[in-house]
């Protein structure tokens, strides 16, 4: 059936338009349709935009985190300990106490809590506080014991079990050390996965997101996760694109390959598909683990490379290992999304991508610290870049504390990247942040105080990076994100044009009135 959508404003231009939709796809969009549709719907003069494509988030973790202790409001060590004590009192005996959005950079001291601090509050159940950036955590003694971590435990490759001055484990877990302990917590069941994905989908739909890309599929049980995503996608309001952890699909500990591929082949690719593989190259700024040149302001530790350049943070893999992993995924035909926040890490990632000869289908995630020379080089390599502008709002205090105000001001050089012709998309990285696209859109078009305004982009360009740019990042340019002929009819309606209101961060909240995926209103 050919359905004509009439009487709406195309928000990106302010022009009154009409659109013809058939079988869930746009056939035509313009100012006046001359043919004879099978049916018509009057959109009441409302403003229309393509649905957002969040090309980098964590769908299942977003749903799971909705039930964990949220520490985002805590501004002191005592606030955190009080919240942990209150949650402990209400939990059944033996259940892990899992908390999220722990952030030591909000404390006056800037220092981490330790296992001893947690032990004084809760000693008889495992407690694990996950850092707001997801790359670190704080564990009590019971959690370390549950994970089999003793005092003699060596640091894992790409991670660190931090120790105090006496050499004793202090409970601070960096990168893969945090993964070791969090992996010991109970794994959600298939039913819990479905429930969490449904909850996350509902939240994303409320934000006007029609397609979301999970950036770490396989964190718990790859087969169960693939099945849960497929089940929810068949009747849910949001499309899923999945980026599977490299080790779960291609590594030496990968699950039985044919079972995973069989599950992938059973998906309806319009609704849910594996879009690529995910690899981490470094950590994050808040935990001091992003691999940077120079030092972090709050951490005097640094190292001198063989050529005398001072560096800080952690590379998750050696250059040779990262090169081998990327080469394997590339030759298998996968699109690769490589997490790289620090400038030192991004140099390494570009070395690896450049060696492939053709990096056009691959992505660098975050790329928060970029020099002019790095931007020029990224453009010549031809890879894509995905940024999360909401970070400028959520973590401004962290960046200034860790990097100093001058270096922090040049984070997320969106305008320079766009002007260089690098395919750029915007996304959220939820649940690291709330995941509302409009928070990020306003932040990148009207950069908060302390961030160089010369790197702002227009609101229209920002929206395109969060719609058509997201589709391109997922390898679906020409399939969604622009509501042009042949695109999936994923759209959102607003009572008034959201591009016409205040652009400042202090302006009123913007929220889509409704979302339609393939013309079906959610």
URVENLIN-V452497 format. One record per pair of residues at least 4 apart in sequence whose C-alpha atoms are under 6 Angstrom apart, sorted by the first residue. I is the first residue (numbers start at 0). J is the second residue. D is the distance in whole Angstrom. If there is no record, write none. Layout:
# URVENLIN-V452497
{{I | J | D} {I | J | D}}
This chain:
# URVENLIN-V452497
{{0 | 21 | 6} {0 | 37 | 6} {1 | 20 | 6} {1 | 21 | 5} {1 | 36 | 5} {1 | 37 | 5} {2 | 19 | 6} {2 | 20 | 5} {2 | 36 | 6} {2 | 38 | 5} {2 | 39 | 5} {3 | 18 | 6} {3 | 19 | 4} {3 | 39 | 5} {4 | 17 | 6} {4 | 18 | 5} {4 | 39 | 6} {4 | 40 | 5} {5 | 17 | 5} {5 | 41 | 5} {6 | 41 | 6} {6 | 42 | 5} {6 | 43 | 6} {6 | 44 | 5} {7 | 15 | 6} {7 | 16 | 6} {7 | 42 | 6} {7 | 44 | 4} {7 | 45 | 5} {7 | 46 | 6} {8 | 13 | 6} {8 | 14 | 5} {8 | 15 | 4} {8 | 16 | 6} {8 | 46 | 5} {8 | 47 | 6} {9 | 13 | 6} {9 | 14 | 5} {9 | 46 | 6} {9 | 47 | 5} {10 | 46 | 5} {10 | 47 | 6} {10 | 48 | 6} {10 | 496 | 6} {16 | 29 | 5} {16 | 30 | 4} {17 | 28 | 6} {17 | 29 | 6} {17 | 30 | 6} {18 | 27 | 6} {18 | 28 | 4} {19 | 25 | 6} {19 | 26 | 5} {19 | 27 | 5} {20 | 24 | 5} {20 | 25 | 5} {20 | 26 | 5} {23 | 488 | 6} {23 | 517 | 4} {23 | 518 | 6} {24 | 485 | 6} {24 | 486 | 6} {24 | 487 | 4} {24 | 488 | 5} {25 | 484 | 5} {25 | 485 | 5} {25 | 486 | 5} {25 | 488 | 5} {26 | 484 | 5} {27 | 484 | 5} {45 | 493 | 6} {45 | 494 | 5} {46 | 492 | 6} {46 | 493 | 5} {46 | 495 | 6} {46 | 496 | 5} {47 | 491 | 6} {47 | 492 | 5} {48 | 490 | 6} {48 | 491 | 5} {49 | 480 | 6} {49 | 481 | 6} {49 | 490 | 4} {50 | 207 | 6} {50 | 208 | 6} {50 | 209 | 5} {50 | 489 | 5} {50 | 490 | 4} {50 | 491 | 5} {51 | 207 | 6} {51 | 208 | 4} {51 | 209 | 6} {51 | 465 | 6} {51 | 466 | 5} {52 | 208 | 6} {52 | 210 | 5} {52 | 211 | 6} {52 | 465 | 6} {52 | 466 | 5} {52 | 469 | 5} {53 | 211 | 5} {53 | 426 | 5} {54 | 211 | 6} {54 | 212 | 5} {54 | 426 | 6} {54 | 469 | 5} {55 | 212 | 5} {55 | 214 | 6} {55 | 426 | 5} {55 | 428 | 5} {56 | 212 | 6} {56 | 213 | 5} {56 | 214 | 6} {56 | 427 | 6} {56 | 428 | 4} {56 | 429 | 5} {57 | 61 | 6} {57 | 213 | 5} {57 | 214 | 6} {57 | 429 | 6} {58 | 213 | 5} {59 | 195 | 6} {59 | 196 | 5} {60 | 64 | 6} {61 | 199 | 6} {61 | 430 | 5} {62 | 195 | 4} {62 | 196 | 6} {62 | 198 | 5} {62 | 199 | 5} {63 | 195 | 5} {67 | 97 | 6} {67 | 98 | 6} {68 | 98 | 4} {69 | 98 | 6} {69 | 99 | 5} {70 | 100 | 5} {70 | 101 | 5} {71 | 100 | 5} {73 | 78 | 5} {73 | 79 | 6} {74 | 105 | 5} {74 | 106 | 6} {75 | 106 | 5} {77 | 81 | 6} {93 | 124 | 6} {95 | 125 | 5} {96 | 126 | 5} {97 | 127 | 5} {98 | 128 | 5} {99 | 128 | 6} {99 | 129 | 5} {100 | 130 | 5} {100 | 131 | 4} {101 | 129 | 6} {101 | 130 | 5} {101 | 131 | 5} {102 | 130 | 6} {102 | 131 | 6} {103 | 109 | 6} {103 | 110 | 6} {103 | 111 | 5} {104 | 109 | 5} {104 | 397 | 6} {113 | 169 | 5} {113 | 170 | 5} {114 | 118 | 6} {114 | 138 | 6} {114 | 139 | 4} {114 | 169 | 5} {114 | 170 | 5} {117 | 121 | 6} {117 | 139 | 5} {118 | 122 | 5} {118 | 139 | 6} {124 | 141 | 6} {125 | 141 | 5} {125 | 142 | 4} {126 | 138 | 6} {126 | 139 | 6} {126 | 142 | 6} {127 | 137 | 6} {127 | 138 | 5} {128 | 136 | 5} {128 | 137 | 5} {129 | 136 | 4} {130 | 135 | 5} {130 | 136 | 5} {131 | 431 | 6} {132 | 431 | 6} {134 | 174 | 5} {135 | 172 | 5} {135 | 173 | 4} {135 | 174 | 6} {135 | 177 | 6} {136 | 172 | 5} {136 | 177 | 6} {137 | 170 | 5} {137 | 171 | 5} {137 | 172 | 6} {138 | 142 | 6} {138 | 170 | 5} {143 | 148 | 5} {144 | 148 | 6} {146 | 180 | 5} {146 | 183 | 5} {148 | 152 | 6} {154 | 159 | 5} {154 | 160 | 6} {157 | 175 | 6} {157 | 315 | 4} {158 | 173 | 5} {158 | 174 | 5} {158 | 175 | 4} {158 | 176 | 5} {159 | 173 | 5} {159 | 176 | 5} {160 | 172 | 5} {160 | 176 | 6} {161 | 168 | 6} {161 | 171 | 5} {162 | 166 | 5} {162 | 167 | 5} {162 | 168 | 4} {162 | 169 | 5} {163 | 167 | 5} {163 | 169 | 6} {172 | 176 | 5} {172 | 177 | 5} {173 | 177 | 5} {178 | 182 | 6} {187 | 191 | 6} {189 | 223 | 6} {193 | 227 | 5} {203 | 208 | 5} {204 | 208 | 5} {206 | 435 | 6} {207 | 511 | 6} {207 | 514 | 6} {209 | 237 | 5} {210 | 237 | 5} {210 | 238 | 4} {210 | 239 | 6} {211 | 239 | 5} {212 | 239 | 6} {212 | 240 | 4} {212 | 241 | 6} {213 | 241 | 5} {213 | 242 | 6} {214 | 242 | 5} {215 | 242 | 6} {215 | 243 | 6} {215 | 244 | 5} {216 | 242 | 6} {216 | 243 | 4} {216 | 244 | 6} {217 | 221 | 4} {217 | 243 | 6} {217 | 244 | 6} {228 | 232 | 6} {231 | 235 | 6} {232 | 270 | 6} {238 | 270 | 5} {238 | 271 | 6} {239 | 271 | 5} {240 | 271 | 6} {240 | 272 | 5} {240 | 273 | 6} {240 | 274 | 6} {241 | 273 | 5} {241 | 274 | 5} {242 | 274 | 6} {242 | 275 | 5} {242 | 276 | 5} {242 | 277 | 6} {243 | 276 | 5} {243 | 277 | 6} {244 | 276 | 6} {244 | 277 | 5} {245 | 249 | 6} {245 | 276 | 6} {245 | 277 | 6} {245 | 278 | 6} {246 | 250 | 4} {246 | 253 | 6} {247 | 253 | 4} {248 | 253 | 5} {249 | 253 | 6} {257 | 261 | 6} {267 | 271 | 6} {268 | 272 | 5} {275 | 333 | 5} {275 | 334 | 5} {275 | 335 | 6} {276 | 335 | 5} {277 | 336 | 5} {277 | 337 | 6} {278 | 337 | 5} {279 | 337 | 6} {279 | 338 | 5} {280 | 314 | 6} {280 | 315 | 5} {280 | 338 | 6} {280 | 339 | 5} {281 | 289 | 5} {281 | 290 | 6} {281 | 313 | 6} {281 | 314 | 5} {281 | 315 | 5} {281 | 339 | 6} {282 | 288 | 5} {282 | 289 | 4} {283 | 288 | 5} {283 | 289 | 4} {284 | 289 | 5} {285 | 397 | 6} {287 | 312 | 6} {288 | 312 | 4} {288 | 313 | 5} {289 | 312 | 5} {289 | 340 | 6} {289 | 341 | 5} {290 | 311 | 6} {290 | 312 | 4} {290 | 313 | 5} {290 | 314 | 6} {290 | 341 | 5} {290 | 343 | 5} {290 | 344 | 5} {291 | 310 | 6} {291 | 311 | 5} {291 | 341 | 5} {291 | 342 | 5} {291 | 343 | 5} {292 | 309 | 6} {292 | 310 | 4} {292 | 343 | 6} {293 | 309 | 5} {293 | 310 | 5} {294 | 301 | 6} {294 | 311 | 5} {295 | 401 | 5} {295 | 402 | 5} {296 | 401 | 5} {296 | 402 | 5} {297 | 401 | 6} {301 | 310 | 6} {301 | 311 | 5} {302 | 309 | 6} {302 | 310 | 5} {303 | 307 | 5} {303 | 308 | 5} {303 | 309 | 4} {304 | 308 | 5} {316 | 320 | 6} {316 | 321 | 6} {322 | 351 | 5} {328 | 333 | 6} {329 | 333 | 6} {334 | 360 | 6} {334 | 361 | 5} {335 | 361 | 5} {336 | 362 | 5} {336 | 363 | 6} {337 | 363 | 5} {337 | 364 | 6} {338 | 364 | 5} {339 | 344 | 6} {339 | 345 | 6} {339 | 364 | 6} {339 | 366 | 6} {340 | 365 | 5} {340 | 366 | 5} {340 | 367 | 5} {341 | 368 | 6} {342 | 368 | 5} {342 | 369 | 6} {349 | 353 | 6} {352 | 358 | 6} {353 | 380 | 6} {358 | 382 | 5} {359 | 381 | 5} {359 | 382 | 5} {361 | 382 | 5} {362 | 382 | 6} {362 | 383 | 5} {362 | 384 | 5} {363 | 384 | 5} {364 | 385 | 5} {365 | 385 | 6} {365 | 386 | 5} {367 | 410 | 5} {367 | 411 | 5} {368 | 410 | 5} {369 | 373 | 6} {378 | 421 | 5} {383 | 422 | 5} {384 | 423 | 5} {385 | 423 | 6} {385 | 424 | 5} {385 | 425 | 6} {386 | 425 | 5} {387 | 425 | 6} {387 | 426 | 5} {387 | 427 | 5} {388 | 439 | 5} {388 | 443 | 6} {389 | 438 | 6} {389 | 439 | 4} {390 | 394 | 5} {391 | 395 | 5} {397 | 401 | 6} {398 | 402 | 6} {398 | 407 | 6} {399 | 403 | 5} {399 | 404 | 5} {399 | 407 | 6} {402 | 406 | 6} {402 | 407 | 6} {404 | 408 | 6} {408 | 449 | 6} {408 | 450 | 4} {408 | 451 | 5} {409 | 451 | 6} {412 | 454 | 5} {413 | 454 | 6} {414 | 454 | 5} {414 | 455 | 6} {414 | 456 | 5} {416 | 421 | 6} {417 | 421 | 6} {424 | 464 | 4} {424 | 465 | 6} {424 | 468 | 4} {424 | 469 | 5} {425 | 464 | 5} {425 | 465 | 5} {427 | 434 | 5} {429 | 433 | 6} {429 | 434 | 5} {437 | 441 | 6} {440 | 461 | 6} {441 | 445 | 6} {441 | 502 | 6} {442 | 446 | 5} {443 | 455 | 5} {444 | 455 | 5} {444 | 456 | 5} {444 | 457 | 5} {444 | 458 | 5} {446 | 450 | 6} {446 | 452 | 6} {463 | 467 | 5} {463 | 468 | 6} {464 | 468 | 4} {465 | 469 | 5} {466 | 480 | 5} {467 | 480 | 4} {467 | 481 | 6} {470 | 475 | 5} {470 | 476 | 5} {470 | 480 | 6} {471 | 475 | 5} {471 | 476 | 4} {478 | 486 | 5} {479 | 486 | 5} {479 | 487 | 5} {482 | 486 | 5} {487 | 517 | 6} {488 | 517 | 4} {488 | 518 | 6} {489 | 515 | 5} {489 | 516 | 4} {489 | 517 | 5} {490 | 514 | 6} {490 | 515 | 5} {491 | 513 | 6} {491 | 514 | 4} {492 | 511 | 6} {492 | 512 | 6} {492 | 513 | 5} {493 | 511 | 5} {493 | 512 | 5} {501 | 506 | 6} {514 | 520 | 6} {514 | 521 | 5} {515 | 519 | 5} {515 | 520 | 4} {515 | 521 | 6}}
